[in-house]
Amino acid sequence: MAKPVDLSVDFCGFKLRNPFMLSSSPVSNSAEMVERAFEAGWAGVAYKTIVSDRLPIIHPSPRMNGYFGGGKKLLGVQNVEQTSDRGLKANLLDIMYLKKHWPDRLVMSSIMGFSNQEWADLSKASEDAGADMLEVNVSCPHMTVEGSGAKVGQVQDLVQKFTETCRNSCRIPIVAKMTPNITDITVPALYAKKGGADAIAAINSVAGLSGVGVDDWVPNPNVFGKGAASGFTGPAIKPIGLRYVAELAKCRELGLPLSGIGGIETWVDALEYLLIGSTTIQVTTGIIHYGQQIVESMIEGLSDYLASKKIARVGDLIGKALPNLHETHDFDLSRQGVARYDLDRCIGCGQCYTVCKDAGGWALDWDAQKRRPVLDEKKCLSCMVCSFACPVDGLITFKEMPPTYRRADTVTLGKGLEKQLKAKI
Ligand SMILES: Cc1cc2nc3c(=O)[nH]c(=O)nc-3n(C[C@H](O)[C@H](O)[C@H](O)COP(=O)(O)O)c2cc1C
């Protein structure tokens, strides 16, 4: 029988049974919800961000707007949800309950102060309620309370100051959650470290507009005739999340453990975040889309992957892709390739021919009798747009050409057309 693999990871001294956590959001809004998630297999939670009772929290309505691709595939979600509106006492009791009944799961209290004193009070109250860690939320991009959330996360001195306040108010590890709505994410992360953060979580939602009503001209979500840029999440932001986590992981001066967030729905998404440097991963929109049970296939998929690669521990995967991550100027430009067509599988739709003409290198001719593309390798730009348009998975792939290969000089215009144009000038 194959040896069992070890999915456990150590995050700031806490041993999680697997790297999978709920992120702070409606999916982690109460003890009942989180308990169901723990039963399903999630190893930890960043509980929905709690605040003091000083200011009432009222969520705009409607709270979310879906962003769909073809076939109603949910590519992202734009939300205007605020921090928890449940009241501090109710939330602290829930954290207490979770810690009492699920001692082996990581319960992180996500907090947001609207004053320095509130950051201190919420840190202490979270520790007293038994939270294992704090997540310092300086990253929500659409707070209705002015000067909070990402507005704080974009000002490095404030990131340092509030992290420091939390550090001086409790002893549990502090995870600072970063906004992606910034140029260089390592800057606030380094200031969080200066303030005493033990780890970094990234990313919170990306400020976006998921659409505009074409009849009423109101941007989405349409909150009674008004729209606003606000937090965009889900699969569409995964490339942004991966990039930021990689930048944090590569920053030697930072050197803190990372919790990766952004567009994770499958074990492959999670694996990619681990390979790029995350120790734990957190999920919201994947659960909004499919439910908490996705953790089962995440656990199964990651376990099977480890077994197939003969890797005993998931911890051995963390950061393994980083040595292969470079700047574009490091690429070996002497090596070139072209598109390769497996024409036995071609269905003759002609999509490749169309896009090669309209967006590629004019490298395809069309054999109308056979209904097949005919590739001139010399003209192929290896842009691969034909492979995006082809409905048959894996029919068009990339192949490297021998060092003697030279791409034709003029590729954007067919020679005949070039002559005609020259004649007209
Ligand atoms: C409806 C909604 C509410 C959220 N509320 C919070 C919050 O209270 N605190 C927080 O730190 N992040 C909050 N987030 C951000 C998520 O924790 C997470 O960073 C983001 O959704 C990206 O992950 P995803 O692509 O898996 O959804 C919220 C996200 C959504 C969609």
The ligand as an SDF file (V2000), in Angstrom:
LIG
                    3D

 31 33  0  0  0  0  0  0  0  0999 V2000
  -18.4420   39.2210    0.1670 C   0  0  0  0  0  0  0  0  0  0  0  0
  -17.0270   39.3130    0.6480 C   0  0  0  0  0  0  0  0  0  0  0  0
  -16.7610   39.8290    1.9150 C   0  0  0  0  0  0  0  0  0  0  0  0
  -15.4490   39.9170    2.3740 C   0  0  0  0  0  0  0  0  0  0  0  0
  -15.2030   40.3880    3.6240 N   0  0  0  0  0  0  0  0  0  0  0  0
  -13.9380   40.4390    4.0950 C   0  0  0  0  0  0  0  0  0  0  0  0
  -13.6680   40.8280    5.4350 C   0  0  0  0  0  0  0  0  0  0  0  0
  -14.5760   41.1040    6.2250 O   0  0  0  0  0  0  0  0  0  0  0  0
  -12.3800   40.8740    5.8150 N   0  0  0  0  0  0  0  0  0  0  0  0
  -11.3360   40.5490    5.0050 C   0  0  0  0  0  0  0  0  0  0  0  0
  -10.1780   40.6140    5.4130 O   0  0  0  0  0  0  0  0  0  0  0  0
  -11.5740   40.1640    3.7250 N   0  0  0  0  0  0  0  0  0  0  0  0
  -12.8390   40.0810    3.2720 C   0  0  0  0  0  0  0  0  0  0  0  0
  -13.0740   39.6240    2.0030 N   0  0  0  0  0  0  0  0  0  0  0  0
  -11.9360   39.2710    1.1320 C   0  0  0  0  0  0  0  0  0  0  0  0
  -11.6170   37.7620    1.2060 C   0  0  0  0  0  0  0  0  0  0  0  0
  -11.2300   37.3660    2.4870 O   0  0  0  0  0  0  0  0  0  0  0  0
  -10.4990   37.4060    0.2160 C   0  0  0  0  0  0  0  0  0  0  0  0
   -9.3520   38.1290    0.5460 O   0  0  0  0  0  0  0  0  0  0  0  0
  -10.9070   37.7160   -1.2220 C   0  0  0  0  0  0  0  0  0  0  0  0
  -12.2480   37.3650   -1.4160 O   0  0  0  0  0  0  0  0  0  0  0  0
  -10.0460   36.9910   -2.2480 C   0  0  0  0  0  0  0  0  0  0  0  0
  -10.1790   35.6080   -2.1480 O   0  0  0  0  0  0  0  0  0  0  0  0
  -11.1670   34.7430   -3.1100 P   0  0  0  0  0  0  0  0  0  0  0  0
  -10.7840   35.0340   -4.5050 O   0  0  0  0  0  0  0  0  0  0  0  0
  -10.9670   33.3210   -2.6690 O   0  0  0  0  0  0  0  0  0  0  0  0
  -12.5540   35.2020   -2.8060 O   0  0  0  0  0  0  0  0  0  0  0  0
  -14.3800   39.5070    1.5380 C   0  0  0  0  0  0  0  0  0  0  0  0
  -14.6660   38.9720    0.2710 C   0  0  0  0  0  0  0  0  0  0  0  0
  -15.9630   38.8600   -0.1690 C   0  0  0  0  0  0  0  0  0  0  0  0
  -16.2410   38.2690   -1.5320 C   0  0  0  0  0  0  0  0  0  0  0  0
  1  2  1  0
  2  3  1  0
  2 30  2  0
  3  4  2  0
  4  5  1  0
  4 28  1  0
  5  6  2  0
  6  7  1  0
  6 13  1  0
  7  8  2  0
  7  9  1  0
  9 10  1  0
 10 11  2  0
 10 12  1  0
 12 13  2  0
 13 14  1  0
 14 15  1  0
 14 28  1  0
 15 16  1  0
 16 17  1  0
 16 18  1  0
 18 19  1  0
 18 20  1  0
 20 21  1  0
 20 22  1  0
 22 23  1  0
 23 24  1  0
 24 25  2  0
 24 26  1  0
 24 27  1  0
 28 29  2  0
 29 30  1  0
 30 31  1  0
M  END
$$$$
